Every structure is written in structure tokens, then in C-alpha cells.
Amino acid sequence: MTEINPTCRFCRKTLTIPIPDDERLGAMVVKLSANACCDRCADFRRWWRDTTDAMQAITFQLTSDKSNELRARVRGMVERMCTGMVQKAEDYYLMHGLQPYVPEFVACIMDHPDKVKWQAKLFLDRVAAMAYEVHHRPRPATITLPANQNA
Ligand SMILES: [Zn+2]
């Protein structure tokens, strides 16, 4: 049995996928490996999707019932979920200091309760861009001072 080494489509980590001996099955695995991702990315993305699905189900109630009591209860749940999502995004992208963005995230979701998935995607895209900036920013060039001529 041979193996191929595609990269994770999200984090570019090198993966190892065994190729079955059957020719057609092997060709299919090779073709599908273009979309492969590592366990860490898969776990995070699945958790994020499940959480946004759950939040969508909660905020969906606001489309039919606009009472202040329900709105306050939903807001409490959304705040707790957003705090958890921001924490999870910090862990995944190896960043910290994102908690101040929680109120803005909650406000976006409460303003558009029917577009939770879209708001969550926008938020995650922003965090990914910030993480890219933080982790890939070129380091300042080291400055070599000329040797002191007078010494
Ligand atoms: Zn990955």
C-alpha cells in the first residue's frame, strides 16, 4: 500500500493518506485528497458549524415573537455562545485579546437574527485575516551599525 502527502486545505499541514491497492479506488482517494484537512481543522470547523446552527435555531424565535422578554433571554444565550466562539477562535488561531470583540459580535447577531451563519462567517474571516497578519508579518530587518571609526 502506497501513501500520498497532500496538505491541509486550511492550515497547510502535511498529511499522510494511504492509497488502496485497487486502481479506481486509489484514483478516487487521490482526487478527493485535494479537499483533505487535518483533524485539528476539521474538529474546529465542525464545532463552529454546529454552534452557529444551534445559535441560528435560538435566534430564529425572534422572527416570530418580538417580545422584550424573549429578546432578553435570547441575548443572554447569544452572549454566552459568542464568548465561547471567540475563545475557541483564539485557541484555534493561536491568538489572544479578542474578547473585547464579543459585544460587537453579539450586536451583529442581535441586529440580524436571521443571518447568524453569515455573521459568524464574517467574524471568523476577520479573525483569520488578523491571525494571518500577526503570524506572517515580516520581522523588522536587523540593523547593523557601522563600526565606530574613531574608537
Ligand atoms: Zn489543518
Backbone and ligand atoms as CSV (ligand in chain L), in Angstrom:
chain,resi,resn,atom,element,x,y,z
A,1,MET,N,N,0.845,-1.203,0.000
A,1,MET,CA,C,0.000,0.000,0.000
A,1,MET,C,C,0.882,1.254,0.000
A,2,THR,N,N,0.624,2.136,-0.956
A,2,THR,CA,C,1.404,3.380,-1.010
A,2,THR,C,C,0.640,4.480,-0.290
A,3,GLU,N,N,1.278,5.617,-0.117
A,3,GLU,CA,C,0.593,6.748,0.510
A,3,GLU,C,C,0.963,8.047,-0.183
A,4,ILE,N,N,0.084,9.028,-0.046
A,4,ILE,CA,C,0.353,10.348,-0.622
A,4,ILE,C,C,0.399,11.358,0.519
A,5,ASN,N,N,0.968,12.531,0.256
A,5,ASN,CA,C,1.116,13.552,1.282
A,5,ASN,C,C,0.556,14.897,0.829
A,6,PRO,N,N,-0.788,15.006,0.781
A,6,PRO,CA,C,-1.370,16.321,0.453
A,6,PRO,C,C,-1.245,17.231,1.675
A,7,THR,N,N,-1.586,18.514,1.503
A,7,THR,CA,C,-1.556,19.439,2.648
A,7,THR,C,C,-2.980,19.757,3.068
A,8,CYS,N,N,-3.151,20.090,4.344
A,8,CYS,CA,C,-4.447,20.502,4.864
A,8,CYS,C,C,-4.892,21.753,4.109
A,9,ARG,N,N,-6.125,21.759,3.656
A,9,ARG,CA,C,-6.586,22.907,2.861
A,9,ARG,C,C,-6.738,24.177,3.696
A,10,PHE,N,N,-6.734,24.054,5.015
A,10,PHE,CA,C,-6.886,25.243,5.860
A,10,PHE,C,C,-5.554,25.720,6.428
A,11,CYS,N,N,-4.754,24.805,7.004
A,11,CYS,CA,C,-3.535,25.241,7.692
A,11,CYS,C,C,-2.255,24.810,6.983
A,12,ARG,N,N,-2.359,24.096,5.885
A,12,ARG,CA,C,-1.212,23.667,5.078
A,12,ARG,C,C,-0.305,22.655,5.772
A,13,LYS,N,N,-0.823,22.010,6.823
A,13,LYS,CA,C,-0.051,20.948,7.475
A,13,LYS,C,C,0.015,19.757,6.516
A,14,THR,N,N,1.163,19.094,6.464
A,14,THR,CA,C,1.315,17.925,5.599
A,14,THR,C,C,0.595,16.726,6.204
A,15,LEU,N,N,-0.218,16.061,5.383
A,15,LEU,CA,C,-0.988,14.912,5.831
A,15,LEU,C,C,-0.436,13.650,5.177
A,16,THR,N,N,-0.753,12.520,5.750
A,16,THR,CA,C,-0.371,11.231,5.166
A,16,THR,C,C,-1.635,10.416,4.956
A,17,ILE,N,N,-1.929,10.108,3.694
A,17,ILE,CA,C,-3.134,9.344,3.368
A,17,ILE,C,C,-2.718,8.082,2.623
A,18,PRO,N,N,-3.071,6.896,3.173
A,18,PRO,CA,C,-2.746,5.655,2.454
A,18,PRO,C,C,-3.642,5.497,1.223
A,19,ILE,N,N,-3.051,5.002,0.145
A,19,ILE,CA,C,-3.792,4.790,-1.101
A,19,ILE,C,C,-4.100,3.289,-1.213
A,20,PRO,N,N,-5.352,2.913,-1.375
A,20,PRO,CA,C,-5.677,1.492,-1.528
A,20,PRO,C,C,-5.093,0.926,-2.817
A,21,ASP,N,N,-4.855,-0.368,-2.813
A,21,ASP,CA,C,-4.236,-1.020,-3.972
A,21,ASP,C,C,-5.151,-1.005,-5.194
A,22,ASP,N,N,-6.464,-1.037,-4.961
A,22,ASP,CA,C,-7.408,-1.011,-6.080
A,22,ASP,C,C,-7.229,0.278,-6.880
A,23,GLU,N,N,-7.048,0.135,-8.209
A,23,GLU,CA,C,-6.683,1.296,-9.037
A,23,GLU,C,C,-7.745,2.400,-9.036
A,24,ARG,N,N,-9.004,2.011,-9.240
A,24,ARG,CA,C,-10.073,3.021,-9.316
A,24,ARG,C,C,-10.303,3.687,-7.973
A,25,LEU,N,N,-10.280,2.885,-6.911
A,25,LEU,CA,C,-10.454,3.426,-5.569
A,25,LEU,C,C,-9.294,4.361,-5.216
A,26,GLY,N,N,-8.085,3.949,-5.606
A,26,GLY,CA,C,-6.895,4.773,-5.357
A,26,GLY,C,C,-6.994,6.105,-6.066
A,27,ALA,N,N,-7.452,6.073,-7.343
A,27,ALA,CA,C,-7.593,7.308,-8.113
A,27,ALA,C,C,-8.617,8.236,-7.455
A,28,MET,N,N,-9.678,7.639,-6.911
A,28,MET,CA,C,-10.706,8.449,-6.243
A,28,MET,C,C,-10.146,9.107,-4.977
A,29,VAL,N,N,-9.368,8.342,-4.211
A,29,VAL,CA,C,-8.777,8.890,-2.985
A,29,VAL,C,C,-7.830,10.040,-3.328
A,30,VAL,N,N,-7.034,9.852,-4.397
A,30,VAL,CA,C,-6.104,10.908,-4.805
A,30,VAL,C,C,-6.882,12.167,-5.181
A,31,LYS,N,N,-7.973,11.985,-5.924
A,31,LYS,CA,C,-8.772,13.131,-6.361
A,31,LYS,C,C,-9.410,13.844,-5.153
A,32,LEU,N,N,-9.954,13.051,-4.213
A,32,LEU,CA,C,-10.595,13.638,-3.029
A,32,LEU,C,C,-9.589,14.288,-2.083
A,33,SER,N,N,-8.331,13.863,-2.146
A,33,SER,CA,C,-7.332,14.383,-1.212
A,33,SER,C,C,-7.074,15.872,-1.418
A,34,ALA,N,N,-7.521,16.437,-2.560
A,34,ALA,CA,C,-7.364,17.876,-2.776
A,34,ALA,C,C,-8.155,18.670,-1.738
A,35,ASN,N,N,-9.194,18.067,-1.182
A,35,ASN,CA,C,-10.020,18.735,-0.172
A,35,ASN,C,C,-9.738,18.243,1.241
A,36,ALA,N,N,-8.641,17.532,1.434
A,36,ALA,CA,C,-8.357,16.950,2.754
A,36,ALA,C,C,-8.023,18.041,3.765
A,37,CYS,N,N,-8.358,17.781,5.025
A,37,CYS,CA,C,-7.925,18.684,6.083
A,37,CYS,C,C,-7.536,17.868,7.308
A,38,CYS,N,N,-6.722,18.471,8.177
A,38,CYS,CA,C,-6.213,17.767,9.350
A,38,CYS,C,C,-7.302,17.669,10.420
A,39,ASP,N,N,-7.082,16.831,11.426
A,39,ASP,CA,C,-8.076,16.617,12.478
A,39,ASP,C,C,-8.369,17.903,13.253
A,40,ARG,N,N,-7.318,18.675,13.511
A,40,ARG,CA,C,-7.486,19.901,14.297
A,40,ARG,C,C,-8.420,20.878,13.568
A,41,CYS,N,N,-8.190,21.072,12.266
A,41,CYS,CA,C,-9.035,21.992,11.493
A,41,CYS,C,C,-10.452,21.429,11.367
A,42,ALA,N,N,-10.548,20.125,11.139
A,42,ALA,CA,C,-11.871,19.503,10.992
A,42,ALA,C,C,-12.671,19.645,12.278
A,43,ASP,N,N,-12.022,19.386,13.426
A,43,ASP,CA,C,-12.718,19.491,14.714
A,43,ASP,C,C,-13.214,20.927,14.938
A,44,PHE,N,N,-12.329,21.900,14.678
A,44,PHE,CA,C,-12.718,23.295,14.898
A,44,PHE,C,C,-13.869,23.698,13.981
A,45,ARG,N,N,-13.763,23.359,12.710
A,45,ARG,CA,C,-14.796,23.789,11.747
A,45,ARG,C,C,-16.131,23.113,12.016
A,46,ARG,N,N,-16.043,21.861,12.405
A,46,ARG,CA,C,-17.296,21.176,12.748
A,46,ARG,C,C,-17.918,21.814,13.980
A,47,TRP,N,N,-17.129,22.088,15.017
A,47,TRP,CA,C,-17.643,22.721,16.239
A,47,TRP,C,C,-18.269,24.083,15.890
A,48,TRP,N,N,-17.568,24.860,15.053
A,48,TRP,CA,C,-18.047,26.190,14.690
A,48,TRP,C,C,-19.386,26.084,13.951
A,49,ARG,N,N,-19.485,25.144,13.019
A,49,ARG,CA,C,-20.721,24.949,12.261
A,49,ARG,C,C,-21.865,24.521,13.170
A,50,ASP,N,N,-21.593,23.550,14.059
A,50,ASP,CA,C,-22.638,23.082,14.973
A,50,ASP,C,C,-23.110,24.211,15.879
A,51,THR,N,N,-22.165,25.027,16.358
A,51,THR,CA,C,-22.523,26.121,17.261
A,51,THR,C,C,-23.348,27.182,16.535
A,52,THR,N,N,-22.962,27.513,15.294
A,52,THR,CA,C,-23.753,28.501,14.559
A,52,THR,C,C,-25.136,27.941,14.204
A,53,ASP,N,N,-25.213,26.641,13.953
A,53,ASP,CA,C,-26.525,26.015,13.713
A,53,ASP,C,C,-27.403,26.162,14.949
A,54,ALA,N,N,-26.823,25.882,16.127
A,54,ALA,CA,C,-27.584,25.979,17.377
A,54,ALA,C,C,-28.021,27.424,17.622
A,55,MET,N,N,-27.114,28.367,17.355
A,55,MET,CA,C,-27.443,29.774,17.568
A,55,MET,C,C,-28.548,30.219,16.599
A,56,GLN,N,N,-28.458,29.730,15.372
A,56,GLN,CA,C,-29.490,30.054,14.379
A,56,GLN,C,C,-30.864,29.574,14.858
A,57,ALA,N,N,-30.885,28.369,15.439
A,57,ALA,CA,C,-32.150,27.821,15.941
A,57,ALA,C,C,-32.700,28.674,17.080
A,58,ILE,N,N,-31.803,29.206,17.914
A,58,ILE,CA,C,-32.243,30.031,19.057
A,58,ILE,C,C,-32.757,31.387,18.566
A,59,THR,N,N,-31.992,32.031,17.698
A,59,THR,CA,C,-32.376,33.376,17.263
A,59,THR,C,C,-33.561,33.346,16.297
A,60,PHE,N,N,-33.827,32.193,15.724
A,60,PHE,CA,C,-34.953,32.092,14.791
A,60,PHE,C,C,-36.275,32.441,15.482
A,61,GLN,N,N,-36.349,32.202,16.793
A,61,GLN,CA,C,-37.565,32.520,17.556
A,61,GLN,C,C,-37.896,34.007,17.472
A,62,LEU,N,N,-36.861,34.846,17.301
A,62,LEU,CA,C,-37.076,36.296,17.293
A,62,LEU,C,C,-37.824,36.760,16.049
A,63,THR,N,N,-37.841,35.941,15.003
A,63,THR,CA,C,-38.522,36.367,13.782
A,63,THR,C,C,-40.045,36.351,13.950
A,64,SER,N,N,-40.547,35.484,14.847
A,64,SER,CA,C,-41.998,35.422,15.034
A,64,SER,C,C,-42.453,36.138,16.307
A,65,ASP,N,N,-41.648,36.074,17.364
A,65,ASP,CA,C,-42.009,36.671,18.649
A,65,ASP,C,C,-41.031,37.813,18.944
A,66,LYS,N,N,-41.523,39.036,18.945
A,66,LYS,CA,C,-40.633,40.177,19.150
A,66,LYS,C,C,-40.736,40.770,20.554
A,67,SER,N,N,-41.228,39.981,21.521
A,67,SER,CA,C,-41.373,40.493,22.889
A,67,SER,C,C,-40.005,40.758,23.506
A,68,ASN,N,N,-39.974,41.767,24.400
A,68,ASN,CA,C,-38.721,42.145,25.046
A,68,ASN,C,C,-38.192,41.040,25.950
A,69,GLU,N,N,-39.125,40.282,26.548
A,69,GLU,CA,C,-38.712,39.208,27.460
A,69,GLU,C,C,-37.927,38.133,26.697
A,70,LEU,N,N,-38.472,37.718,25.545
A,70,LEU,CA,C,-37.782,36.704,24.734
A,70,LEU,C,C,-36.465,37.255,24.217
A,71,ARG,N,N,-36.503,38.508,23.793
A,71,ARG,CA,C,-35.295,39.126,23.249
A,71,ARG,C,C,-34.166,39.133,24.287
A,72,ALA,N,N,-34.508,39.472,25.531
A,72,ALA,CA,C,-33.510,39.496,26.601
A,72,ALA,C,C,-32.962,38.094,26.867
A,73,ARG,N,N,-33.860,37.096,26.855
A,73,ARG,CA,C,-33.421,35.726,27.111
A,73,ARG,C,C,-32.500,35.227,25.992
A,74,VAL,N,N,-32.896,35.531,24.744
A,74,VAL,CA,C,-32.071,35.121,23.598
A,74,VAL,C,C,-30.719,35.825,23.642
A,75,ARG,N,N,-30.739,37.110,24.015
A,75,ARG,CA,C,-29.478,37.866,24.077
A,75,ARG,C,C,-28.512,37.223,25.069
A,76,GLY,N,N,-29.030,36.801,26.226
A,76,GLY,CA,C,-28.178,36.132,27.224
A,76,GLY,C,C,-27.527,34.887,26.651
A,77,MET,N,N,-28.313,34.088,25.943
A,77,MET,CA,C,-27.765,32.855,25.352
A,77,MET,C,C,-26.744,33.189,24.271
A,78,VAL,N,N,-27.068,34.181,23.433
A,78,VAL,CA,C,-26.155,34.560,22.341
A,78,VAL,C,C,-24.843,35.077,22.928
A,79,GLU,N,N,-24.927,35.854,24.027
A,79,GLU,CA,C,-23.698,36.363,24.651
A,79,GLU,C,C,-22.807,35.224,25.116
A,80,ARG,N,N,-23.412,34.223,25.768
A,80,ARG,CA,C,-22.603,33.085,26.252
A,80,ARG,C,C,-22.006,32.311,25.083
A,81,MET,N,N,-22.792,32.119,24.037
A,81,MET,CA,C,-22.292,31.366,22.882
A,81,MET,C,C,-21.187,32.135,22.164
A,82,CYS,N,N,-21.369,33.439,22.001
A,82,CYS,CA,C,-20.348,34.254,21.321
A,82,CYS,C,C,-19.046,34.257,22.121
A,83,THR,N,N,-19.156,34.327,23.454
A,83,THR,CA,C,-17.953,34.286,24.285
A,83,THR,C,C,-17.205,32.975,24.047
A,84,GLY,N,N,-17.943,31.875,24.006
A,84,GLY,CA,C,-17.323,30.573,23.741
A,84,GLY,C,C,-16.725,30.504,22.352
A,85,MET,N,N,-17.413,31.084,21.366
A,85,MET,CA,C,-16.916,31.047,19.991
A,85,MET,C,C,-15.634,31.853,19.851
A,86,VAL,N,N,-15.610,33.022,20.508
A,86,VAL,CA,C,-14.403,33.855,20.435
A,86,VAL,C,C,-13.240,33.129,21.111
A,87,GLN,N,N,-13.518,32.477,22.257
A,87,GLN,CA,C,-12.476,31.703,22.949
A,87,GLN,C,C,-11.943,30.591,22.054
A,88,LYS,N,N,-12.859,29.912,21.385
A,88,LYS,CA,C,-12.466,28.810,20.507
A,88,LYS,C,C,-11.639,29.328,19.318
A,89,ALA,N,N,-12.051,30.466,18.760
A,89,ALA,CA,C,-11.308,31.054,17.643
A,89,ALA,C,C,-9.909,31.479,18.096
A,90,GLU,N,N,-9.818,32.012,19.328
A,90,GLU,CA,C,-8.499,32.385,19.868
A,90,GLU,C,C,-7.601,31.157,19.963
A,91,ASP,N,N,-8.162,30.061,20.482
A,91,ASP,CA,C,-7.371,28.835,20.642
A,91,ASP,C,C,-6.937,28.300,19.281
A,92,TYR,N,N,-7.867,28.301,18.327
A,92,TYR,CA,C,-7.561,27.733,17.016
A,92,TYR,C,C,-6.501,28.559,16.284
A,93,TYR,N,N,-6.651,29.878,16.316
A,93,TYR,CA,C,-5.725,30.737,15.580
A,93,TYR,C,C,-4.513,31.163,16.407
A,94,LEU,N,N,-4.361,30.576,17.612
A,94,LEU,CA,C,-3.218,30.874,18.482
A,94,LEU,C,C,-3.081,32.376,18.716
A,95,MET,N,N,-4.191,32.993,19.108
A,95,MET,CA,C,-4.195,34.433,19.375
A,95,MET,C,C,-4.850,34.670,20.723
A,96,HIS,N,N,-4.684,35.868,21.254
A,96,HIS,CA,C,-5.446,36.246,22.441
A,96,HIS,C,C,-5.772,37.724,22.331
A,97,GLY,N,N,-6.661,38.195,23.201
A,97,GLY,CA,C,-7.051,39.598,23.164
A,97,GLY,C,C,-8.242,39.860,22.260
A,98,LEU,N,N,-9.009,38.830,21.905
A,98,LEU,CA,C,-10.174,39.033,21.036
A,98,LEU,C,C,-11.460,39.220,21.835
A,99,GLN,N,N,-11.421,38.978,23.155
A,99,GLN,CA,C,-12.651,39.074,23.953
A,99,GLN,C,C,-13.338,40.451,23.854
A,100,PRO,N,N,-12.593,41.567,23.703
A,100,PRO,CA,C,-13.292,42.859,23.536
A,100,PRO,C,C,-14.207,42.915,22.308
A,101,TYR,N,N,-14.060,41.989,21.373
A,101,TYR,CA,C,-14.912,41.990,20.177
A,101,TYR,C,C,-16.246,41.277,20.414
A,102,VAL,N,N,-16.394,40.641,21.581
A,102,VAL,CA,C,-17.625,39.884,21.855
A,102,VAL,C,C,-18.876,40.767,21.771
A,103,PRO,N,N,-18.904,41.957,22.433
A,103,PRO,CA,C,-20.130,42.777,22.347
A,103,PRO,C,C,-20.502,43.148,20.909
A,104,GLU,N,N,-19.503,43.443,20.086
A,104,GLU,CA,C,-19.765,43.784,18.681
A,104,GLU,C,C,-20.350,42.585,17.932
A,105,PHE,N,N,-19.795,41.409,18.214
A,105,PHE,CA,C,-20.268,40.163,17.593
A,105,PHE,C,C,-21.724,39.907,18.007
A,106,VAL,N,N,-22.007,40.076,19.309
A,106,VAL,CA,C,-23.373,39.870,19.816
A,106,VAL,C,C,-24.327,40.869,19.151
A,107,ALA,N,N,-23.898,42.134,19.051
A,107,ALA,CA,C,-24.756,43.166,18.451
A,107,ALA,C,C,-25.078,42.831,16.996
A,108,CYS,N,N,-24.071,42.360,16.255
A,108,CYS,CA,C,-24.292,41.990,14.844
A,108,CYS,C,C,-25.328,40.875,14.754
A,109,ILE,N,N,-25.229,39.899,15.653
A,109,ILE,CA,C,-26.165,38.767,15.602
A,109,ILE,C,C,-27.559,39.209,16.017
A,110,MET,N,N,-27.663,40.063,17.055
A,110,MET,CA,C,-28.983,40.507,17.506
A,110,MET,C,C,-29.622,41.437,16.478
A,111,ASP,N,N,-28.803,42.174,15.719
A,111,ASP,CA,C,-29.344,43.050,14.672
A,111,ASP,C,C,-29.853,42.240,13.482
A,112,HIS,N,N,-29.223,41.117,13.218
A,112,HIS,CA,C,-29.608,40.278,12.073
A,112,HIS,C,C,-29.803,38.841,12.539
A,113,PRO,N,N,-30.835,38.576,13.345
A,113,PRO,CA,C,-31.010,37.217,13.890
A,113,PRO,C,C,-31.265,36.162,12.818
A,114,ASP,N,N,-31.657,36.581,11.637
A,114,ASP,CA,C,-31.904,35.611,10.560
A,114,ASP,C,C,-30.643,35.323,9.746
A,115,LYS,N,N,-29.536,36.010,10.062
A,115,LYS,CA,C,-28.303,35.832,9.285
A,115,LYS,C,C,-27.133,35.428,10.186
A,116,VAL,N,N,-27.391,34.534,11.129
A,116,VAL,CA,C,-26.367,34.123,12.097
A,116,VAL,C,C,-25.157,33.507,11.404
A,117,LYS,N,N,-25.418,32.608,10.463
A,117,LYS,CA,C,-24.299,31.919,9.807
A,117,LYS,C,C,-23.415,32.892,9.049
A,118,TRP,N,N,-24.053,33.840,8.403
A,118,TRP,CA,C,-23.304,34.842,7.650
A,118,TRP,C,C,-22.467,35.699,8.592
A,119,GLN,N,N,-23.072,36.143,9.710
A,119,GLN,CA,C,-22.338,36.964,10.684
A,119,GLN,C,C,-21.172,36.173,11.277
A,120,ALA,N,N,-21.398,34.891,11.577
A,120,ALA,CA,C,-20.334,34.064,12.150
A,120,ALA,C,C,-19.205,33.883,11.140
A,121,LYS,N,N,-19.572,33.730,9.861
A,121,LYS,CA,C,-18.550,33.576,8.826
A,121,LYS,C,C,-17.736,34.857,8.685
A,122,LEU,N,N,-18.421,36.013,8.689
A,122,LEU,CA,C,-17.712,37.290,8.601
A,122,LEU,C,C,-16.742,37.440,9.760
A,123,PHE,N,N,-17.230,37.100,10.976
A,123,PHE,CA,C,-16.382,37.236,12.156
A,123,PHE,C,C,-15.151,36.337,12.029
A,124,LEU,N,N,-15.371,35.077,11.637
A,124,LEU,CA,C,-14.261,34.132,11.533
A,124,LEU,C,C,-13.282,34.562,10.444
A,125,ASP,N,N,-13.788,35.092,9.336
A,125,ASP,CA,C,-12.902,35.575,8.273
A,125,ASP,C,C,-12.026,36.723,8.780
A,126,ARG,N,N,-12.627,37.600,9.606
A,126,ARG,CA,C,-11.857,38.720,10.161
A,126,ARG,C,C,-10.767,38.233,11.107
A,127,VAL,N,N,-11.133,37.266,11.951
A,127,VAL,CA,C,-10.141,36.713,12.879
A,127,VAL,C,C,-9.012,36.036,12.088
A,128,ALA,N,N,-9.383,35.312,11.029
A,128,ALA,CA,C,-8.370,34.632,10.202
A,128,ALA,C,C,-7.430,35.657,9.572
A,129,ALA,N,N,-7.978,36.780,9.099
A,129,ALA,CA,C,-7.145,37.820,8.499
A,129,ALA,C,C,-6.208,38.422,9.546
A,130,MET,N,N,-6.743,38.660,10.766
A,130,MET,CA,C,-5.904,39.196,11.844
A,130,MET,C,C,-4.804,38.205,12.202
A,131,ALA,N,N,-5.161,36.918,12.269
A,131,ALA,CA,C,-4.176,35.889,12.615
A,131,ALA,C,C,-3.094,35.816,11.548
A,132,TYR,N,N,-3.506,35.916,10.295
A,132,TYR,CA,C,-2.519,35.884,9.209
A,132,TYR,C,C,-1.551,37.052,9.354
A,133,GLU,N,N,-2.129,38.231,9.639
A,133,GLU,CA,C,-1.307,39.439,9.805
A,133,GLU,C,C,-0.317,39.265,10.961
A,134,VAL,N,N,-0.811,38.707,12.072
A,134,VAL,CA,C,0.035,38.541,13.265
A,134,VAL,C,C,1.117,37.486,13.032
A,135,HIS,N,N,0.729,36.354,12.436
A,135,HIS,CA,C,1.684,35.245,12.324
A,135,HIS,C,C,2.588,35.326,11.105
A,136,HIS,N,N,2.239,36.123,10.089
A,136,HIS,CA,C,3.038,36.171,8.871
A,136,HIS,C,C,3.667,37.526,8.600
A,137,ARG,N,N,3.503,38.463,9.539
A,137,ARG,CA,C,4.092,39.789,9.319
A,137,ARG,C,C,5.613,39.637,9.254
A,138,PRO,N,N,6.236,40.249,8.242
A,138,PRO,CA,C,7.693,40.120,8.164
A,138,PRO,C,C,8.361,40.773,9.380
A,139,ARG,N,N,9.374,40.126,9.875
A,139,ARG,CA,C,10.078,40.678,11.037
A,139,ARG,C,C,10.916,41.868,10.576
A,140,PRO,N,N,11.085,42.852,11.471
A,140,PRO,CA,C,11.901,44.004,11.073
A,140,PRO,C,C,13.334,43.553,10.797
A,141,ALA,N,N,13.908,44.127,9.755
A,141,ALA,CA,C,15.275,43.763,9.393
A,141,ALA,C,C,16.217,44.186,10.515
A,142,THR,N,N,17.195,43.362,10.759
A,142,THR,CA,C,18.167,43.748,11.790
A,142,THR,C,C,19.092,44.807,11.213
A,143,ILE,N,N,19.312,45.802,11.989
A,143,ILE,CA,C,20.148,46.914,11.522
A,143,ILE,C,C,21.568,46.689,12.027
A,144,THR,N,N,22.508,46.673,11.118
A,144,THR,CA,C,23.921,46.567,11.545
A,144,THR,C,C,24.518,47.959,11.492
A,145,LEU,N,N,24.927,48.403,12.629
A,145,LEU,CA,C,25.528,49.735,12.698
A,145,LEU,C,C,26.972,49.672,12.201
A,146,PRO,N,N,27.408,50.683,11.469
A,146,PRO,CA,C,28.813,50.690,11.039
A,146,PRO,C,C,29.740,50.770,12.254
A,147,ALA,N,N,30.846,50.135,12.129
A,147,ALA,CA,C,31.798,50.152,13.246
A,147,ALA,C,C,32.267,51.583,13.491
A,148,ASN,N,N,32.425,51.922,14.747
A,148,ASN,CA,C,32.842,53.267,15.101
A,148,ASN,C,C,34.274,53.508,14.626
A,149,GLN,N,N,34.417,54.487,13.699
A,149,GLN,CA,C,35.729,54.737,13.064
A,149,GLN,C,C,36.723,55.371,14.049
A,150,ASN,N,N,36.190,56.133,15.033
A,150,ASN,CA,C,37.077,56.907,15.894
A,150,ASN,C,C,37.632,56.110,17.062
A,151,ALA,N,N,37.057,54.976,17.329
A,151,ALA,CA,C,37.476,54.250,18.528
A,151,ALA,C,C,38.848,53.602,18.350
L,1,ZN,ZN,ZN,-5.326,21.888,9.269
